[in-house]
Amino acid sequence: MEKNKIIFILLLVLFLFQSTYAQDAIQEKASWKRFQVEIFGGMSFMDPTDLNLRPEYDKQYLFDRKEFYEYYYPSAQQGDPSGEFRKVKSTLPLGFRIRYRFNRIFSLSLGFKHFSKNQTSKVSALYYAYGGQPHILDYEYSPYSISTIAYVPFLSVHFSFGRSKLINFEFFLSGGPLYAECRYQVGISRFYSRNNSVYRADETSYEIQGHSTGLSLDSGVRINMTIIGCIKAFCEGGYSYQTAKNLLGKGNFTYYIYQDPNTKYISDELIWEGYWGVKEIQEFAPFPSNEWEKDDPRVREFELDLSGMFIQIGISFSFSL
């Protein structure tokens, strides 16, 4: 008899729990705003190794000029270089999503993000040679920049957990095609002077570009915080895998000679188009280029790797149709 009472009480409690839970679920579902629009921005940390070989190469080349003068002109001195060749290390992505909630746990979204980075530098160095005919060689790298830009349409899946009305958490996965570009540009001016008078000056302008498509995959976690009504703020972080290969682009080289300090003319000019690769240059660091001579040694194919950790903040608005 006692056993039957216990079973009856347990069944009654279970029925009441199911009834209450079902009622809450119906009310929650009725209050859902299945659609959600989000805008976001933040910071992404990256190290496109192959692209960043160009500043490393130019740094070694400038140091080699110092060794050259110290060897052939023992009395030569070099002033401390002004500035440094800077690399691409981070960027500021911006984007939006349109999201549909199937239930309180699972949702899908379509979105688009864009980011770009133009890392500029200005570097100069002086070489002094004393002796019978003392002279000064002034190297100046300006303009100088390496840059990248990317566009990513993506599809995301979101898994929510935590039922608080004020705060809840998510895990998300995203994927889509990557359209990426990169560019390297440098202008080098050389001024040779003796007795405070410039007796020779020349300048080179060099630029290469590349573009290709690749794959973008993101994964991360997120916290949502209700501001008021259907408006929420969120913070998310994770890792992005973003790479593009087989970059094809144009290049141009121009060599100028100065007739006087204010007048220069084109002495040589070259325009080309080719696929990017990493060259091997004896005594210098490998460097990327799309300019190829017939026998140029190739270390490997060029890869524009824009992968890295990211953190983003944004705001969302929920609505129903």
C-alpha angles and dihedrals in degrees: 000000000000089000092055091050091052092049090048092051092048091050091048092051091048091050092050091047092050092047093049093045092048091050091050090048092051091049092046092048091048090053094048120118099206096194124065133182118203135186122189145172137176144126132304122196117213145157113204093197100191094047091047090057089082096067089043091052093048091049091054092045091054091049089050089058088059092051090048093055093043090053100044097031108037090184092054120121131191126212116223110277113253114229131356138254103256126209134213108264107152145006140195112243122201127191152136140226136204108208137193123199116213093182140335091288110034131051140156130215140188118210150157132220134185134189138170138179130193110187110195130190138181117203131171137171136186127215118198121197119188129192136076093343108021116199142168128226114202117197118192127180106200132168095028125164146145117197144174135192131188141186122198128183108190147181119219137193118206129199115194128199131179121054101218113134091221104040135021136161135227143193116207141185124197135184140172147129120300122216109193139175134186136187139189121198131175137166117195122195122191122192121187115196137175127187090001091303126111109231098172137020135173138168137200129201118199129177134166129181135190140182137182144144128256144151132291123198124175132185129176152124130261142194121211122203123190113232100178133331110320095352119099136174120215141189122201137176139177145112131304124204106201122161137155128189137183094046114189124193151138129267138191137191126192128183119201130192122199118229088189134348091279103036128065135167135196112263098174137005134184132182125186146154128218150136118281121249139157113260127205114227118188114248091004136082117271112264137193122248143151092211112098134181117200096261100032110141113239120209096188144315116294118253124192100211112186095167123134150111119304140190123195140178128199150150130246136198123202124208143157130229 
